Amino acid sequence: MVQQGQIDHLLQEAGEIPPPPHVSGQATLSDYDGVYARSVEDPEGFWAEAAEELHWFRRWDDVFQWEYPNFRWFVGGQTNIAYNALDRHLTTERRNKAALIWLGEDGTEQVYTYARLAQQVNRFANGLKSLGVGKGDRVVIYMPLTPEGAISMLACARIGAIHSVVYAGFSVGSLRDRIQDADAKALITGDVGYRRGNKVDLKGIADEAVEGCDSLENVIVFRRELAREDLRDGEVDFDELMARSSIDCPAEVMDAEDPLYIL
């Protein structure tokens, strides 16, 4: 039996456990307390300095505007998140360094350098554009935990499409709700996912979920096990879409306040 006050006592923790010296010595941020204090005392100056690390097609006019009940950050600034994640590294020594390391449950490993990942993202971005997806369109991503999921997100960001990632394995109703709520133009999914040794039939769930989703114009399927001929009429094969697309895709110039994704 728990005595009164015991739980409150357990919630009180005054001790600190410092990181080992070999860890703290490699930290990017060495003066956390000082940096945090500055972010509170001068938030606009703090975030303006942080934003200077990014690439901007056009620098902002104002860091922050507050007009109750709305606020805006980096007003007038133009950038692109995918460009910042990839392109700005392609002229540096990072070009041939690993940007993404993926390890599958079966031990399969894939390594994408910044240069390779940029090419894959550009291919898929062009593939989406060939299907009529563009700036402001909504795309739902219902993918297994593979590099193709990350490639899909970055490709959407590159062309200004707003992506909504739905956790792989969510029910038919949950996926359908999110497609309809977003008024999505395209769905990107996979045939199966693997989680802790169990197979998740993503395609079966997606097939049911898209019924009644009138806004959808395309369903793109990343195949791991499914045969090409088993795709439904009108469905687009992920790899075939990539294969026929160019590796050159200029990043869409986006306003700092343009939506990036739906969560």
CYANA upper distance limits for C-alpha pairs under 8 A (distance plus 0.5 A):
  2 VAL  CA      6 GLN  CA      7.12
  2 VAL  CA      7 ILE  CA      8.23
  5 GLY  CA      9 HIS  CA      6.61
  6 GLN  CA     10 LEU  CA      6.83
  7 ILE  CA     11 LEU  CA      6.92
  8 ASP  CA     12 GLN  CA      7.26
 19 PRO  CA     23 VAL  CA      6.79
 19 PRO  CA     24 SER  CA      6.61
 20 PRO  CA     24 SER  CA      6.91
 21 PRO  CA     25 GLY  CA      6.27
 22 HIS  CA     26 GLN  CA      7.27
 23 VAL  CA     27 ALA  CA      7.18
 24 SER  CA     30 SER  CA      8.05
 31 ASP  CA     35 VAL  CA      6.70
 32 TYR  CA     36 TYR  CA      6.46
 33 ASP  CA     37 ALA  CA      6.60
 34 GLY  CA     38 ARG  CA      6.81
 35 VAL  CA     39 SER  CA      6.80
 36 TYR  CA     40 VAL  CA      7.01
 37 ALA  CA     41 GLU  CA      6.67
 38 ARG  CA     42 ASP  CA      6.18
 38 ARG  CA     43 PRO  CA      7.69
 38 ARG  CA     46 PHE  CA      7.28
 39 SER  CA     43 PRO  CA      5.20
 39 SER  CA     45 GLY  CA      8.44
 39 SER  CA     46 PHE  CA      5.85
 39 SER  CA     47 TRP  CA      8.15
 42 ASP  CA     46 PHE  CA      6.56
 43 PRO  CA     47 TRP  CA      6.58
 44 GLU  CA     48 ALA  CA      6.46
 44 GLU  CA     63 VAL  CA      6.66
 44 GLU  CA     64 PHE  CA      7.27
 45 GLY  CA     49 GLU  CA      6.67
 46 PHE  CA     50 ALA  CA      6.93
 47 TRP  CA     51 ALA  CA      6.51
 47 TRP  CA     63 VAL  CA      8.38
 48 ALA  CA     52 GLU  CA      6.84
 48 ALA  CA     63 VAL  CA      6.93
 49 GLU  CA     53 GLU  CA      7.88
 50 ALA  CA     54 LEU  CA      8.34
 54 LEU  CA     84 ASN  CA      6.84
 55 HIS  CA     79 THR  CA      7.15
 55 HIS  CA     83 TYR  CA      8.32
 55 HIS  CA     84 ASN  CA      6.56
 55 HIS  CA     88 ARG  CA      7.64
 56 TRP  CA     77 GLY  CA      7.50
 56 TRP  CA     78 GLN  CA      6.27
 56 TRP  CA     79 THR  CA      5.19
 56 TRP  CA     80 ASN  CA      8.19
 57 PHE  CA     77 GLY  CA      8.13
 57 PHE  CA     78 GLN  CA      5.80
 57 PHE  CA     79 THR  CA      5.84
 57 PHE  CA    253 VAL  CA      7.63
 58 ARG  CA     76 GLY  CA      8.06
 58 ARG  CA     77 GLY  CA      5.80
 58 ARG  CA     78 GLN  CA      5.37
 58 ARG  CA     79 THR  CA      7.52
 59 ARG  CA     76 GLY  CA      7.67
 59 ARG  CA     77 GLY  CA      5.34
 59 ARG  CA     78 GLN  CA      7.14
 60 TRP  CA     74 PHE  CA      5.59
 60 TRP  CA     75 VAL  CA      5.95
 60 TRP  CA     76 GLY  CA      5.25
 60 TRP  CA     77 GLY  CA      4.22
 60 TRP  CA     78 GLN  CA      7.76
 61 ASP  CA     74 PHE  CA      7.42
 61 ASP  CA     75 VAL  CA      6.24
 61 ASP  CA     76 GLY  CA      5.95
 61 ASP  CA     77 GLY  CA      7.31
 62 ASP  CA     73 TRP  CA      8.07
 62 ASP  CA     74 PHE  CA      6.09
 62 ASP  CA     75 VAL  CA      5.67
 62 ASP  CA     76 GLY  CA      7.73
 63 VAL  CA     73 TRP  CA      6.06
 63 VAL  CA     74 PHE  CA      4.78
 63 VAL  CA     75 VAL  CA      6.78
 64 PHE  CA     71 PHE  CA      7.79
 64 PHE  CA     72 ARG  CA      6.22
 64 PHE  CA     73 TRP  CA      5.08
 64 PHE  CA     74 PHE  CA      6.42
 64 PHE  CA     75 VAL  CA      7.32
 65 GLN  CA     71 PHE  CA      5.98
 65 GLN  CA     72 ARG  CA      5.67
 65 GLN  CA     73 TRP  CA      7.05
 65 GLN  CA     75 VAL  CA      7.97
 66 TRP  CA     70 ASN  CA      6.64
 66 TRP  CA     71 PHE  CA      4.82
 66 TRP  CA     72 ARG  CA      7.09
 67 GLU  CA     71 PHE  CA      6.37
 72 ARG  CA    257 GLU  CA      7.38
 73 TRP  CA    256 ALA  CA      7.66
 73 TRP  CA    257 GLU  CA      7.39
 74 PHE  CA    256 ALA  CA      6.64
 74 PHE  CA    257 GLU  CA      8.20
 75 VAL  CA    256 ALA  CA      7.30
 75 VAL  CA    257 GLU  CA      7.93
 76 GLY  CA    255 ASP  CA      7.40
 76 GLY  CA    256 ALA  CA      7.60
 77 GLY  CA    255 ASP  CA      6.48
 77 GLY  CA    256 ALA  CA      5.87
 78 GLN  CA    253 VAL  CA      6.70
 78 GLN  CA    254 MET  CA      5.81
 78 GLN  CA    255 ASP  CA      5.01
 78 GLN  CA    256 ALA  CA      5.99
 79 THR  CA     83 TYR  CA      8.37
 79 THR  CA    253 VAL  CA      6.32
 79 THR  CA    254 MET  CA      5.82
 79 THR  CA    255 ASP  CA      6.92
 79 THR  CA    256 ALA  CA      6.93
 80 ASN  CA     84 ASN  CA      6.92
 80 ASN  CA    157 ALA  CA      7.77
 80 ASN  CA    158 ARG  CA      7.24
 80 ASN  CA    251 ALA  CA      7.22
 80 ASN  CA    252 GLU  CA      7.24
 80 ASN  CA    253 VAL  CA      6.57
 80 ASN  CA    254 MET  CA      6.17
 81 ILE  CA     85 ALA  CA      6.67
 81 ILE  CA    157 ALA  CA      6.96
 81 ILE  CA    158 ARG  CA      7.71
 82 ALA  CA     86 LEU  CA      6.61
 82 ALA  CA     87 ASP  CA      8.10
 82 ALA  CA    154 LEU  CA      5.99
 82 ALA  CA    155 ALA  CA      7.92
 82 ALA  CA    157 ALA  CA      6.26
 82 ALA  CA    158 ARG  CA      5.71
 82 ALA  CA    251 ALA  CA      7.97
 83 TYR  CA     87 ASP  CA      5.35
 83 TYR  CA     88 ARG  CA      6.91
 83 TYR  CA    158 ARG  CA      7.46
 83 TYR  CA    251 ALA  CA      6.83
 84 ASN  CA     88 ARG  CA      6.16
 84 ASN  CA     89 HIS  CA      8.45
 85 ALA  CA     89 HIS  CA      8.24
 86 LEU  CA     90 LEU  CA      7.30
 86 LEU  CA    114 TYR  CA      6.62
 86 LEU  CA    115 ALA  CA      8.31
 86 LEU  CA    117 LEU  CA      8.28
 86 LEU  CA    118 ALA  CA      6.47
 87 ASP  CA     91 THR  CA      8.32
 87 ASP  CA    118 ALA  CA      7.62
 88 ARG  CA     92 THR  CA      8.38
 89 HIS  CA     93 GLU  CA      8.09
 89 HIS  CA     94 ARG  CA      6.23
 89 HIS  CA     95 ARG  CA      6.33
 89 HIS  CA    114 TYR  CA      7.65
 90 LEU  CA     94 ARG  CA      7.25
 90 LEU  CA     95 ARG  CA      5.07
 90 LEU  CA    114 TYR  CA      7.32
 90 LEU  CA    115 ALA  CA      6.80
 91 THR  CA     95 ARG  CA      7.11
 93 GLU  CA     97 LYS  CA      7.98
 94 ARG  CA     98 ALA  CA      8.34
 94 ARG  CA    114 TYR  CA      7.38
 95 ARG  CA    113 THR  CA      7.21
 95 ARG  CA    114 TYR  CA      5.65
 95 ARG  CA    115 ALA  CA      5.85
 96 ASN  CA    113 THR  CA      5.80
 96 ASN  CA    114 TYR  CA      6.69
 96 ASN  CA    115 ALA  CA      6.77
 97 LYS  CA    113 THR  CA      5.60
 97 LYS  CA    114 TYR  CA      6.86
 98 ALA  CA    111 VAL  CA      6.92
 98 ALA  CA    112 TYR  CA      6.17
 98 ALA  CA    113 THR  CA      4.66
 98 ALA  CA    114 TYR  CA      6.81
 99 ALA  CA    111 VAL  CA      8.27
 99 ALA  CA    112 TYR  CA      6.32
 99 ALA  CA    113 THR  CA      5.52
 99 ALA  CA    114 TYR  CA      5.57
 99 ALA  CA    117 LEU  CA      7.90
100 LEU  CA    111 VAL  CA      6.43
100 LEU  CA    112 TYR  CA      5.60
100 LEU  CA    113 THR  CA      7.26
100 LEU  CA    114 TYR  CA      8.40
100 LEU  CA    117 LEU  CA      8.36
100 LEU  CA    147 PRO  CA      8.40
101 ILE  CA    109 GLU  CA      7.77
101 ILE  CA    110 GLN  CA      6.44
101 ILE  CA    111 VAL  CA      5.12
101 ILE  CA    112 TYR  CA      6.88
102 TRP  CA    109 GLU  CA      6.06
102 TRP  CA    110 GLN  CA      5.66
102 TRP  CA    111 VAL  CA      6.89
102 TRP  CA    146 THR  CA      7.69
102 TRP  CA    147 PRO  CA      7.26
103 LEU  CA    107 GLY  CA      6.62
103 LEU  CA    108 THR  CA      6.18
103 LEU  CA    109 GLU  CA      4.99
103 LEU  CA    110 GLN  CA      7.11
104 GLY  CA    108 THR  CA      5.53
104 GLY  CA    109 GLU  CA      6.80
104 GLY  CA    146 THR  CA      8.28
105 GLU  CA    194 TYR  CA      7.94
105 GLU  CA    195 ARG  CA      8.30
105 GLU  CA    196 ARG  CA      8.02
105 GLU  CA    197 GLY  CA      7.99
112 TYR  CA    116 ARG  CA      6.23
112 TYR  CA    117 LEU  CA      6.00
113 THR  CA    117 LEU  CA      6.47
114 TYR  CA    118 ALA  CA      6.48
115 ALA  CA    119 GLN  CA      6.91
116 ARG  CA    120 GLN  CA      6.85
117 LEU  CA    121 VAL  CA      6.58
117 LEU  CA    151 ILE  CA      8.09
118 ALA  CA    122 ASN  CA      6.56
119 GLN  CA    123 ARG  CA      6.64
119 GLN  CA    247 ILE  CA      5.53
119 GLN  CA    248 ASP  CA      7.95
120 GLN  CA    124 PHE  CA      6.81
120 GLN  CA    151 ILE  CA      7.41
120 GLN  CA    242 MET  CA      8.13
120 GLN  CA    247 ILE  CA      7.55
121 VAL  CA    125 ALA  CA      6.47
121 VAL  CA    151 ILE  CA      5.78
121 VAL  CA    152 SER  CA      7.70
121 VAL  CA    154 LEU  CA      6.82
121 VAL  CA    155 ALA  CA      5.60
122 ASN  CA    126 ASN  CA      6.60
122 ASN  CA    155 ALA  CA      7.07
122 ASN  CA    158 ARG  CA      8.47
122 ASN  CA    246 SER  CA      7.65
122 ASN  CA    247 ILE  CA      5.64
122 ASN  CA    248 ASP  CA      6.45
122 ASN  CA    249 CYS  CA      5.72
123 ARG  CA    127 GLY  CA      6.66
123 ARG  CA    242 MET  CA      5.86
123 ARG  CA    243 ALA  CA      8.17
123 ARG  CA    245 SER  CA      5.56
123 ARG  CA    246 SER  CA      5.87
123 ARG  CA    247 ILE  CA      5.42
123 ARG  CA    248 ASP  CA      7.81
123 ARG  CA    249 CYS  CA      8.01
124 PHE  CA    128 LEU  CA      6.67
124 PHE  CA    151 ILE  CA      7.94
124 PHE  CA    152 SER  CA      7.49
124 PHE  CA    155 ALA  CA      6.50
124 PHE  CA    241 LEU  CA      7.64
124 PHE  CA    242 MET  CA      5.93
124 PHE  CA    245 SER  CA      7.60
125 ALA  CA    129 LYS  CA      6.83
125 ALA  CA    152 SER  CA      8.39
125 ALA  CA    155 ALA  CA      4.97
125 ALA  CA    156 CYS  CA      6.98
125 ALA  CA    158 ARG  CA      7.28
125 ALA  CA    159 ILE  CA      7.00
125 ALA  CA    249 CYS  CA      7.55
126 ASN  CA    130 SER  CA      6.65
126 ASN  CA    245 SER  CA      6.33
126 ASN  CA    246 SER  CA      7.12
126 ASN  CA    247 ILE  CA      8.47
126 ASN  CA    249 CYS  CA      6.84
127 GLY  CA    131 LEU  CA      7.09
127 GLY  CA    241 LEU  CA      6.06
127 GLY  CA    242 MET  CA      6.74
127 GLY  CA    244 ARG  CA      8.21
127 GLY  CA    245 SER  CA      6.17
128 LEU  CA    132 GLY  CA      7.13
128 LEU  CA    133 VAL  CA      5.86
128 LEU  CA    134 GLY  CA      8.17
128 LEU  CA    156 CYS  CA      8.49
129 LYS  CA    133 VAL  CA      5.39
129 LYS  CA    134 GLY  CA      6.52
129 LYS  CA    159 ILE  CA      8.33
131 LEU  CA    218 ASN  CA      7.96
133 VAL  CA    137 ASP  CA      6.70
133 VAL  CA    161 ALA  CA      7.59
133 VAL  CA    185 LYS  CA      7.75
133 VAL  CA    186 ALA  CA      8.16
134 GLY  CA    159 ILE  CA      6.52
134 GLY  CA    160 GLY  CA      6.91
134 GLY  CA    161 ALA  CA      6.11
135 LYS  CA    159 ILE  CA      6.36
135 LYS  CA    160 GLY  CA      4.65
135 LYS  CA    161 ALA  CA      5.24
135 LYS  CA    162 ILE  CA      8.20
135 LYS  CA    252 GLU  CA      8.27
136 GLY  CA    160 GLY  CA      6.55
136 GLY  CA    161 ALA  CA      5.53
136 GLY  CA    162 ILE  CA      6.55
137 ASP  CA    160 GLY  CA      8.31
137 ASP  CA    161 ALA  CA      5.43
137 ASP  CA    162 ILE  CA      6.49
137 ASP  CA    184 ALA  CA      7.60
137 ASP  CA    185 LYS  CA      6.94
138 ARG  CA    161 ALA  CA      6.31
138 ARG  CA    162 ILE  CA      5.22
138 ARG  CA    163 HIS  CA      6.22
138 ARG  CA    164 SER  CA      7.89
138 ARG  CA    182 ALA  CA      6.86
138 ARG  CA    183 ASP  CA      7.28
138 ARG  CA    184 ALA  CA      5.11
138 ARG  CA    185 LYS  CA      6.26
138 ARG  CA    186 ALA  CA      7.62
139 VAL  CA    156 CYS  CA      8.10
139 VAL  CA    161 ALA  CA      7.33
139 VAL  CA    162 ILE  CA      6.63
139 VAL  CA    163 HIS  CA      5.24
139 VAL  CA    164 SER  CA      6.70
139 VAL  CA    184 ALA  CA      5.79
139 VAL  CA    185 LYS  CA      6.44
139 VAL  CA    186 ALA  CA      5.46
139 VAL  CA    187 LEU  CA      6.35
139 VAL  CA    188 ILE  CA      7.95
140 VAL  CA    163 HIS  CA      6.22
140 VAL  CA    164 SER  CA      5.23
140 VAL  CA    165 VAL  CA      6.46
140 VAL  CA    166 VAL  CA      7.55
140 VAL  CA    178 ARG  CA      8.25
140 VAL  CA    179 ILE  CA      6.87
140 VAL  CA    184 ALA  CA      6.87
140 VAL  CA    186 ALA  CA      6.91
140 VAL  CA    187 LEU  CA      5.36
140 VAL  CA    188 ILE  CA      6.76
141 ILE  CA    149 GLY  CA      7.90
141 ILE  CA    152 SER  CA      7.97
141 ILE  CA    153 MET  CA      8.26
141 ILE  CA    163 HIS  CA      7.37
141 ILE  CA    164 SER  CA      6.48
141 ILE  CA    165 VAL  CA      5.23
141 ILE  CA    166 VAL  CA      6.53
141 ILE  CA    187 LEU  CA      6.49
141 ILE  CA    188 ILE  CA      5.35
141 ILE  CA    189 THR  CA      6.67
142 TYR  CA    165 VAL  CA      6.74
142 TYR  CA    166 VAL  CA      5.68
142 TYR  CA    167 TYR  CA      7.04
142 TYR  CA    168 ALA  CA      6.15
142 TYR  CA    187 LEU  CA      7.81
142 TYR  CA    188 ILE  CA      6.48
142 TYR  CA    189 THR  CA      5.20
142 TYR  CA    190 GLY  CA      7.66
142 TYR  CA    202 LEU  CA      8.24
143 MET  CA    148 GLU  CA      8.39
143 MET  CA    149 GLY  CA      6.20
143 MET  CA    166 VAL  CA      8.35
143 MET  CA    167 TYR  CA      8.24
143 MET  CA    168 ALA  CA      6.30
143 MET  CA    188 ILE  CA      7.40
143 MET  CA    189 THR  CA      5.30
143 MET  CA    190 GLY  CA      5.83
143 MET  CA    193 GLY  CA      8.12
143 MET  CA    202 LEU  CA      8.19
144 PRO  CA    149 GLY  CA      7.39
144 PRO  CA    168 ALA  CA      6.41
144 PRO  CA    189 THR  CA      8.32
144 PRO  CA    190 GLY  CA      6.90
144 PRO  CA    192 VAL  CA      7.45
144 PRO  CA    193 GLY  CA      5.22
144 PRO  CA    194 TYR  CA      7.79
144 PRO  CA    202 LEU  CA      8.50
145 LEU  CA    149 GLY  CA      7.13
145 LEU  CA    193 GLY  CA      7.65
146 THR  CA    150 ALA  CA      7.93
147 PRO  CA    151 ILE  CA      6.67
148 GLU  CA    152 SER  CA      6.51
148 GLU  CA    222 PHE  CA      8.38
149 GLY  CA    153 MET  CA      6.96
150 ALA  CA    154 LEU  CA      6.76
151 ILE  CA    155 ALA  CA      6.48
152 SER  CA    156 CYS  CA      6.73
152 SER  CA    188 ILE  CA      8.31
153 MET  CA    157 ALA  CA      6.85
153 MET  CA    163 HIS  CA      7.10
154 LEU  CA    158 ARG  CA      6.56
155 ALA  CA    159 ILE  CA      7.08
156 CYS  CA    160 GLY  CA      6.57
156 CYS  CA    161 ALA  CA      5.32
156 CYS  CA    162 ILE  CA      6.99
156 CYS  CA    163 HIS  CA      6.82
157 ALA  CA    161 ALA  CA      6.39
157 ALA  CA    162 ILE  CA      7.40
157 ALA  CA    163 HIS  CA      8.13
157 ALA  CA    260 LEU  CA      7.05
158 ARG  CA    250 PRO  CA      8.38
158 ARG  CA    251 ALA  CA      5.53
158 ARG  CA    252 GLU  CA      6.41
159 ILE  CA    251 ALA  CA      6.61
159 ILE  CA    252 GLU  CA      5.57
160 GLY  CA    252 GLU  CA      6.46
160 GLY  CA    253 VAL  CA      8.45
160 GLY  CA    254 MET  CA      7.37
160 GLY  CA    260 LEU  CA      7.96
161 ALA  CA    260 LEU  CA      8.05
162 ILE  CA    259 PRO  CA      7.14
162 ILE  CA    260 LEU  CA      5.83
162 ILE  CA    261 TYR  CA      5.38
162 ILE  CA    262 ILE  CA      7.42
163 HIS  CA    260 LEU  CA      7.50
163 HIS  CA    261 TYR  CA      5.22
163 HIS  CA    262 ILE  CA      6.70
164 SER  CA    178 ARG  CA      8.48
164 SER  CA    182 ALA  CA      8.36
164 SER  CA    261 TYR  CA      6.18
164 SER  CA    262 ILE  CA      5.31
164 SER  CA    263 LEU  CA      6.72
165 VAL  CA    262 ILE  CA      8.12
165 VAL  CA    263 LEU  CA      7.73
166 VAL  CA    170 PHE  CA      7.75
166 VAL  CA    175 LEU  CA      7.35
166 VAL  CA    178 ARG  CA      8.22
168 ALA  CA    193 GLY  CA      7.94
168 ALA  CA    202 LEU  CA      7.49
169 GLY  CA    200 VAL  CA      6.94
169 GLY  CA    201 ASP  CA      8.35
169 GLY  CA    202 LEU  CA      7.08
170 PHE  CA    174 SER  CA      6.51
170 PHE  CA    175 LEU  CA      6.93
171 SER  CA    175 LEU  CA      6.74
171 SER  CA    205 ILE  CA      7.34
172 VAL  CA    176 ARG  CA      6.57
172 VAL  CA    205 ILE  CA      5.83
172 VAL  CA    206 ALA  CA      7.33
172 VAL  CA    208 GLU  CA      6.79
172 VAL  CA    209 ALA  CA      5.38
173 GLY  CA    177 ASP  CA      6.49
173 GLY  CA    209 ALA  CA      7.03
174 SER  CA    178 ARG  CA      6.91
175 LEU  CA    179 ILE  CA      6.79
175 LEU  CA    206 ALA  CA      7.98
175 LEU  CA    209 ALA  CA      6.57
176 ARG  CA    180 GLN  CA      6.63
176 ARG  CA    209 ALA  CA      5.18
176 ARG  CA    210 VAL  CA      6.78
176 ARG  CA    213 CYS  CA      7.76
177 ASP  CA    181 ASP  CA      6.36
178 ARG  CA    182 ALA  CA      6.51
179 ILE  CA    183 ASP  CA      6.52
179 ILE  CA    184 ALA  CA      5.89
179 ILE  CA    187 LEU  CA      8.42
179 ILE  CA    210 VAL  CA      8.40
179 ILE  CA    213 CYS  CA      7.53
180 GLN  CA    184 ALA  CA      7.12
180 GLN  CA    213 CYS  CA      6.60
180 GLN  CA    215 SER  CA      8.02
182 ALA  CA    262 ILE  CA      8.40
183 ASP  CA    215 SER  CA      6.23
183 ASP  CA    216 LEU  CA      8.26
184 ALA  CA    215 SER  CA      6.42
184 ALA  CA    216 LEU  CA      6.38
185 LYS  CA    215 SER  CA      6.07
185 LYS  CA    216 LEU  CA      4.97
185 LYS  CA    217 GLU  CA      5.99
185 LYS  CA    218 ASN  CA      7.39
186 ALA  CA    216 LEU  CA      5.83
186 ALA  CA    217 GLU  CA      6.37
186 ALA  CA    218 ASN  CA      5.36
186 ALA  CA    219 VAL  CA      6.30
186 ALA  CA    220 ILE  CA      8.07
187 LEU  CA    216 LEU  CA      7.71
187 LEU  CA    218 ASN  CA      6.96
187 LEU  CA    219 VAL  CA      5.30
187 LEU  CA    220 ILE  CA      6.67
188 ILE  CA    219 VAL  CA      6.44
188 ILE  CA    220 ILE  CA      5.23
188 ILE  CA    221 VAL  CA      6.62
188 ILE  CA    222 PHE  CA      8.24
189 THR  CA    202 LEU  CA      7.64
189 THR  CA    203 LYS  CA      7.49
189 THR  CA    206 ALA  CA      7.87
189 THR  CA    219 VAL  CA      7.93
189 THR  CA    220 ILE  CA      6.69
189 THR  CA    221 VAL  CA      5.58
189 THR  CA    222 PHE  CA      6.69
190 GLY  CA    202 LEU  CA      6.57
190 GLY  CA    203 LYS  CA      6.59
190 GLY  CA    221 VAL  CA      5.60
190 GLY  CA    222 PHE  CA      4.90
190 GLY  CA    223 ARG  CA      6.40
190 GLY  CA    224 ARG  CA      8.06
191 ASP  CA    201 ASP  CA      6.96
191 ASP  CA    202 LEU  CA      5.91
191 ASP  CA    203 LYS  CA      4.99
191 ASP  CA    204 GLY  CA      8.22
191 ASP  CA    221 VAL  CA      7.21
191 ASP  CA    222 PHE  CA      6.88
191 ASP  CA    223 ARG  CA      5.93
191 ASP  CA    224 ARG  CA      7.00
191 ASP  CA    225 GLU  CA      7.44
191 ASP  CA    226 LEU  CA      6.83
192 VAL  CA    199 LYS  CA      7.03
192 VAL  CA    200 VAL  CA      5.95
192 VAL  CA    201 ASP  CA      5.40
192 VAL  CA    202 LEU  CA      5.59
192 VAL  CA    203 LYS  CA      7.05
192 VAL  CA    223 ARG  CA      8.27
192 VAL  CA    224 ARG  CA      7.37
192 VAL  CA    225 GLU  CA      7.82
193 GLY  CA    199 LYS  CA      6.25
193 GLY  CA    200 VAL  CA      5.45
193 GLY  CA    201 ASP  CA      7.29
193 GLY  CA    202 LEU  CA      7.10
194 TYR  CA    198 ASN  CA      6.06
194 TYR  CA    199 LYS  CA      5.24
194 TYR  CA    200 VAL  CA      6.57
195 ARG  CA    199 LYS  CA      7.05
195 ARG  CA    200 VAL  CA      7.92
201 ASP  CA    205 ILE  CA      7.02
202 LEU  CA    206 ALA  CA      6.56
203 LYS  CA    207 ASP  CA      6.43
203 LYS  CA    221 VAL  CA      8.50
204 GLY  CA    208 GLU  CA      7.10
205 ILE  CA    209 ALA  CA      6.63
206 ALA  CA    210 VAL  CA      6.62
207 ASP  CA    211 GLU  CA      7.72
209 ALA  CA    213 CYS  CA      8.35
210 VAL  CA    216 LEU  CA      8.23
218 ASN  CA    234 GLY  CA      7.88
218 ASN  CA    235 GLU  CA      7.05
218 ASN  CA    236 VAL  CA      7.69
219 VAL  CA    234 GLY  CA      8.27
219 VAL  CA    235 GLU  CA      5.71
219 VAL  CA    236 VAL  CA      6.63
220 ILE  CA    235 GLU  CA      6.47
220 ILE  CA    236 VAL  CA      5.10
220 ILE  CA    237 ASP  CA      6.30
220 ILE  CA    238 PHE  CA      6.24
221 VAL  CA    235 GLU  CA      7.55
221 VAL  CA    236 VAL  CA      6.62
221 VAL  CA    237 ASP  CA      5.69
221 VAL  CA    238 PHE  CA      5.83
222 PHE  CA    237 ASP  CA      6.85
222 PHE  CA    238 PHE  CA      5.30
222 PHE  CA    239 ASP  CA      7.40
223 ARG  CA    227 ALA  CA      8.07
223 ARG  CA    228 ARG  CA      8.43
223 ARG  CA    237 ASP  CA      7.90
223 ARG  CA    238 PHE  CA      7.81
226 LEU  CA    230 ASP  CA      7.05
226 LEU  CA    231 LEU  CA      8.36
227 ALA  CA    231 LEU  CA      7.91
228 ARG  CA    237 ASP  CA      8.13
231 LEU  CA    235 GLU  CA      6.72
231 LEU  CA    237 ASP  CA      8.48
236 VAL  CA    240 GLU  CA      8.28
236 VAL  CA    241 LEU  CA      7.57
237 ASP  CA    241 LEU  CA      6.62
238 PHE  CA    242 MET  CA      6.86
239 ASP  CA    243 ALA  CA      6.58
240 GLU  CA    244 ARG  CA      6.89
241 LEU  CA    245 SER  CA      7.01
254 MET  CA    258 ASP  CA      6.87
